Amino acid sequence: MLDNPPNLTVDFVAKELKTLRRGSGLGNPPTVSRISPGLRSHLLGTPSSLETEVSAKQIMLLVRSISSAVELLDDSLRLFVEVDLNLSSEHRYSTLTERQESLATHLGYTAKTIRRKSETAFRALAVQIISGSTSMPWKTAGNRRSIEPRSQVEPSGEAQNFWNAHPGSRIDIVCSEIPEEERPYFASPSDRNYLRYAKFADLDTLIHVKTGLSRVSPGAIVRDFAPSEYHDANADTLIVIGGPPWNAKYREFLPQLPFYFEPNSLGEDDPLVLPQLGRLTMGPVWSPEKDLLEDLAVMSRLTLAQGTVVYLLGGCLTLGVLGAAKLFLHGPQSARNVEYMTGEVGQDDFVLISEVRRIGGLTDTVDLSMAGPLVLMTRTNNAPFEVRVDNSGRYQGALPGS
């Protein structure tokens, strides 16, 4: 960090940090944009600036820097800051009052005692930050909790919980299928060179998902089907690959979802429409030479009363469908994305929308821990979906008039 600016007193910094407790706290990373430019520069270790705009990368660096400072507090103080800032999984609620009441019940304290201890803890956190004894999490020395380099985090346990893919669990995959009139002749069972997978659309995604799940949970039982083949309902996990135009199973879940794809004729884009965001409409991004640059990865999770967890992997085009899978089944970045989503939504149902790019023929997805999603919507106990994160303004594929 830079030398302590003269206006960063303990009282000032404590007051600034307490503004981050509102609503979902650091569970909503853009909250850190509230802090003053002087404190922001101190936390980032950059020269002071009067700019009010904070980039997505800076937001995540600020969150990590503050979280790192919290880690260095004494145990008797750290819990109160973690709960207030919504960093404690045991007391995760959408308002500060609910979090403090939950902690009061857990400790047997009065709400007044919790607030008093919180004030003390935030002053201690302010001293920690002003003193410069903490830095970015990957540079912190002497942290009481061992922090592995983020690229080496082993995702299997958390990924198993995220995908509901535990050893012995039954996972059914229903992959989109090519319309009969568009299929090659050898996709017919009556053809002498019949190939079952020749009728599958989004085949890249199917292979990627099956390969990824084998790493996440080698003991899980994974089966795949085309929508016309699937008539079961007893799986622990159901993964539906491909959007509604070519996947009848996806269409069955559309009434439960807070979005839809605007249907168009074959060969045209089917843009995504979000009624809760003023009918925001977003589609793929094309270059002037008609090369595909970006698509939307749309990942949804629904929990059925019978216990089955349903994952819907969609996109406007096949690039978006593959991107939805790669967000959470593609090496170290997926481990960070799983960690981010687990912290954001826990076990709640969600709809995650993120951009996915095609660069040099490769599918490139976003690191959610750095950039955050374009849109994140959540719900609990089948309540209506609510918008939790809206970064849609950064996407170039928003259509005129939406």
N, C-alpha and C positions, 0 to 999 in steps of 0.2 A: 504493500500500500504506500501511498504518498504520505508526506508529512501531514500531521493533523492540522487541517485548516482552523483558524482561530475561532470560527463560529460553531465548531462542533463540540459543544459542551455536553456533559453527561445528561443534563435535563433536556437539551434540545434533541439529542440523538434518541433518548428514551421516548420522547414524545413522538418523534418521527416513526420509530419502530412500532409503536402502539397503533399507529394508523393502519398497519398491515394486518391487524386482528379482525377488521371488519369482514362481515360475510364469511366466505369460505377461507379467508386468510391466505396462506401460501399454497393452499390447495388449488387456488386460481392464480397461477404465476404472474399474470399481468398486474396483479395488485401492487407489485414492487415499483411500478411506475409512479406511485403516489409520493415516494420519498423525494426530498429536495435534490437538485443537481449537485450540490456540494457533497452531501452524504453519498450520493450515487457514485460520484467520481472517486471518493475515498474508498468505497467498497470495491470498485472495479480496478483501482490502481491506475487511473488515467487522469490527465490534466483536467482541471475544473472546466465545465462547459455550461452555458445557459440553455442549451438545447432541451426542449421538453419532450421531443420524440425519442422513444426508447426502442431499440431493435429487439427482435425476438431473441437473438443470441445474447444480448446484454441482459434481458429479462432473466434468462435461465442462469447466467453467471451470477447475477445478484441474488437469486434464490439460493444457489449453492453456497455463495459466500456467507449469507446470513445463517443458513443451516449449519455451516461449518463452525461459525461462532457459537451457535447454540450448543453444539457438541462439546465445546470446551468448558461449559459451565459446570459447576459442582452439581452432583446428583440432586441435592436438596432444592436447587433452583431450576434446573433444566426442565423438569417435568412441567412446571407452571408455564414456561415460555412455549414448550412444545404444544401444550394443549391450546393455549391462546392463539398460536399461529397455525393451528390445525395440522401439526406435524405428527400427532400421536394417533396411531390407528385405533387405539382403544376408545378414544373420545372424539371420533371424527363426526362432526356435525356441520351444518351449513351456517350456523350463527355462533357468535362468541358466547352468548348467554347459555345456549344449549351445551356448549363444550365445558364451560365453567361449572354449570350445574351437574354435569356428568362426573366431573372430577371431584366436586364437593361430595357427591353421593359415594363415590369410590373411596375417598379418604375419610369420610365421616366428619368433614369440616362444614362450617356455615359458608354461604356464598360470600359473606363479607370477608371472612378469613382468606378465602381463595383470591379475592380481588386484592387484598393487602399484600399477600405473598407474591402475587403477580407483579405488583408495582415494584417490589424489591428486586425480583428476578430481572425485570426489564432494565432497571438501572445497572445491574451487574452486566447484562448483555451489552449495554451502551459502553461501559468501561472496556469490555473485551474488544469491541469494534474500534473504539477511539484509539486504544493503545497500540493497535496494529499487530497484536499477538496472534491474530488469525489471518489467513489469506484464502485464496481459492482452495476448494477442497482437495484438488490434486496436488497442491503444493504444501499442504499443512503438515507440519512435523509435530510429533509428540501427541497426536490425537489419541485419547484413551480408547477409542474404538478403532480397530484395525480397518483401514479403508483400502481395498484393492483397486488397482487401476480399473477404470470403468470398462475398458475393452476386454478385461479378463474376468468379468463377473460371470459365474456359472449360472445359467438361467433355468436349469431343468426343474427344480422344485417349484419356483414361482411360475414358470411356464406351464407346468402340469396343472397348477391351480387355475391359471388364466384360461387354459383350453379345456378344463375339466377332463383331462386326459391322464388318468392314473393307471398304474399297472392293473391289468385285468378288466378295465372298463371297456365298454363297447362303443366304438365310434363309427358312425355311418356317414359316408360322404355322398351327397347327391350332386352330380356335376351336370351342367347344362348340356343339352344335346342339339345337334344340327337338325333343322327341319328336314323332313323326309325328302322334299324336292331338291334340297341342296346337298344331300349326302352323296359320297362316292358309291359306285355300284357294289364295292366289296364290303360296305357297311350292312348289307342285307344278309341275314342268317342263311338264306337260300343260295348265296353265291359260293362257288367252290373255294374261293380264297377269302372267305369271311373273316373280318377282323372286328371284334366287338368294339374296340376303342375308336374305330373309324367314325362312329356316330357321335362321339363325345366332342363338345365344344370346350373351350378353355382348358385344353388338355395340358398345357404347360403348368397351369395353376394346380390341376389335379395331381400331377407328378410332384410338384414342389410341396404341396400340402402333405402328401403321403410320406415323402422323404423327410420333411421337417418333423412330422409327428413321430416317426420312428426314432429320431434323435431325442425328442422331448420325453417320450414314454415308450421305450422298447417293448414293454409288457402289455401295452394296450392292443385290443383287437380291432383292426381297422378294415372296413369293407367299403367298396365303392359301387355306385349305382347310377344309371341314367334316371331322370324323373319318371319315365314310362315304366321303369322296372321296380320302383320303390313303393312298397305298400306296407311298410313296417312302422311301428311307433314305440318301440321299447328300448331304443338306444339310450345310453347315458349322455352321449353327445351327438348332435346332428350338425354337420357342416354342409351348407348349401353353397355351391360354387357357381357363379355366373348370374347375371341380372335377370329380370322378369321376362324379357322378350324370348329367350331360349331356355328358360328354366321354369317349368310349371310349378315346381315345389316352392320356388322363391315367390311366385305370384300368390300362393296361398297365405303367405305371411304379410303381404303388403298392407292389408287393413290395420295391422298392428303397428305400422311404422310411420314416423312423422315426415315422410318424404315419398316422392315417386319419380319415376323416369318418364319423361314425356315421350310417348311412342311415336316413331316416325317410320317411314318405309325403309326397306332393306337398303343399305348403302348410305344412309343418313345417320347423323348422331342422334342419340336419345338423351337429351340433357336432363340433369338432375334438378328437381324443383323442391324447394323448402317452404311450405306454406307459412310456418311460424316465423320466418324471417322476411315477411312481406313478399312472399312468393319469389324469393331469390332463385334465379335460374342460372346454373353453371354448366358448362360443357367442356369438351376437350379443347386444347389450344393447338392450333396448326401454324406452321410457318407459311410465308408467302408462296413457297414452292409446294405447299400441301403435304409437308412432312409432319407427322404427329410429334408434338413436343411434350405435351402434358395431358394427363387424364386425371380423373378423380377416383381415388380408392375409397370405397364405402364399406365399412365393417360394422355390422350390427350384432348385438347379442341379446337374445330373449330367453327368459327362464320360464319353463312351463310348470304348471302346478304338479304334474306327475314326476317332476325332477329332471326331465331332459333339458339340457342347455343347448340352444340353437345358435349357430353362428352363420351369418349371411355375408358372403363375400361378393360384393358387387362393384360395378364401375360403368361408366358410359360406354367404354370399349374394353377389349380383352386386356389392354395394358393396365387399366384401373383394377380389374379383378385380380390380376397377378400381383399388383402393388399392394392390395389389401392383405394378401397372404404373406408377402415379403415383409410387411411391417412387423409381423410378430413371429416369423419363422425363417429368419435369415441372419444367423450369426450374432455377434456381440451387439450390433445395433438393435436387434430384436429384443435382446435381454434388457436394454435400456428402455425400449418402448413398452415392454411388459411391465417393468418397474414403474414407469410413468403412469400407465393406465391403472395399475393396481392402486397406486396412491391417489389417483383422481376419482375412481369410481368404485373401488372395492369389489363387491360381488353384485352391484346393481346392473340392471340392463343398460345398454348404451348404444348410441349411434355415433360412430367416428368417421369423419370425412377429412381426407388429407390429399394433397397433390402427390402425383407420382410422375416422374419424368423419364423420357427415353433419351439417353445420351449415348451416342455411338453404338446403338443397337442394344444397350444394356438398360435394365429397369432399375431406376434409382429412386429410393423412397426416403422420406423425411425421418430425421432423428427427432422424435417427439420431445425428448428431454431438452433439446436445444431450441427447437422452433415452435413446438406446440402444434396442435391440430388446426385445420381450417375451421372446423365446427365440431363441437362435442355436445351431445344431448344425452341426458340420463333420466332414468325413472326408477322408482322403488315400489315394489308390491303392485305392479300393473297400473300405477297412477299414470297420468299423461306425461309424455316426455317434456322435459324442460331444457332450454338452451343453457348450457353451462359455460361454453367457450365459443366465441365468435370472432375468428380472425379471417373471415371470408374476404375482407377487403384487400388482402394481399394476393388473391388469386386472379390471374389475368384472363381466365375463361368465363368470368361473369358476363352474361349476355345482356345486351342493351335493353333497357326498359324493365329490368328485373329489380 
